[in-house]
């Protein structure tokens, strides 16, 4: 039997059990499964769903990765942003902050028509939260971008 196909983010975290708790409380994510590593308190695989989208993560296992840790904290941050497009950005934002996220870019109404902001979760992964407030044409977005980038 074949499993699902598609693109699924797979994160490495410093504490997978704490990450389950954070993603559940902050984003309303649902845990689908977890697999513990043999002879360890670590989790080797966690599957969660947030706003209908699956994502996976595991504890850091540098001993199986050539001795190199792969958490954002140990590699100096992340160039990847995980985006959540939601119906109520303020509610998701407030929940994330109340559960330990920190602000990277404040939540605000943006020139492209979204309420949007970016934050870091307690494990160093960057998330953006967006809510469509109005739909602009490509020409309207380009004109608004010109004005925003001149400011």
N, C-alpha and C positions, 0 to 999 in steps of 0.2 A: 504494500500500500504506500503510495507516494504521499509525502507531506506537502504543506503549502509552498507555493513559489512566490517570489517577489523580493523586494529589498527590505531588510529588517535591520535596524541599528543593533549592534552588539557592543555593549559597553564593558569596560573593566573598572571595577570599583574597589575601594579599600576595605569595605565592609558590606557584603551583599545582604546580610540580614537587616542591617540598618537602612540600606537602600530600598529594600522592599517596604519598610515602614515609611520612609520618606515619600516614595513615589505614590504609595497608597494614600497617605494623608495629604500631601501637597497637590497632587494632580488627580486624585480619585482613581488611580490605576487599579486594575484587578490582577491578582496573581493567578496565573494559569497552571504553573508547575514550578517545582524546584527540585534539584538533584544535589544532594550533599556529596562532597568528595570523600572517598574512602579514608578512614582513619584520620579524620580532620573535622574541625568545626566550620571549615570553609564550604561555600557553595560553588559547585563547578558549573551550574547552569540554572538560570532563572528566566522564566518566560512570563511577561506581564503584558497587559493590554491597556493603553491609555487613549481615550477618546476614539475607540474603535481600531487603533493601530497597534500591532504587536511590536514589542521590542524585547531584547534579551540582554542579560548581563551576567557576570560572574565575578567572584573574588579574584584578586590578583594572584597569579601563580608564577612568580619569577623563576622558581626552581625548575619549571617546565618550559620556560621561554628563554633559554640561554643565559639565565641569571639576571635578566633585565625586567624590572618592574614596568608595568604599562599603565599605571593610573595617571590621570592628568596632573596630579600633585607631584608625582615623581619625574615627569618628563617636562615640567615647566608650563603646563597649561594645555589647552586644546585648540586646534584651528577649526573644529567642527561645531556647528550650532544645530541643535535639535529643535525643530519648530513645531509648536502646537497652535493650530488655528482653531479658535473656540468661539462659542456664542457669547461668553461673558468674560472678557480678558481681565477685568478688575477682580472678579471673584477668584479666578485661577491664580492671578498674581499675588493677591493677598494671602491665599492659602499657602503658596510656595514660600513666601517670606515668613509667614508665621511658623513654618516647619523647618526653617534653617537655610533657605536660599539667600543669596546676597545679590544686590542690584549691580548689573554691569551697565545697562542703558535704561534709564527710567521709563516706565510705562507712560506713553503720551500719544495724543492724536498726531498722526504722521501725514506727510504731504501726499502719499499714495492712496490714502483713504482708510487706512487701518489705525486702530489703537494698537500700539506695539511697544514692546520693551524686551530687554534681555536680562537674564540672571544666571548665576552659577548655583548649581546644586551643591550640597555639602561634600560631594565626591569629586568636584572639580569639572563636571560636565556643564557646558553652556547650553541654555535653553532660551528660545524666544517664544513670546506669547503674542498672538495676534488675533484681532477681531475686526472683521470688515464693517466699517461704519458707512461707507459709500463706495460705489463702484465708479471709477473714472476711466475714460478712454485712454488709449496709449498717448495720444497727443496731450491730454490734460495732465497725465503723469509726467511726461517730459517737460512740460511748461512749469509745473510745480517743482520738479527736481531742479531746474535751472534757478528758480528763485531761492529754493532751500540751500543750494550749494553756494550761492553768492552771499548768503547771510553769514 
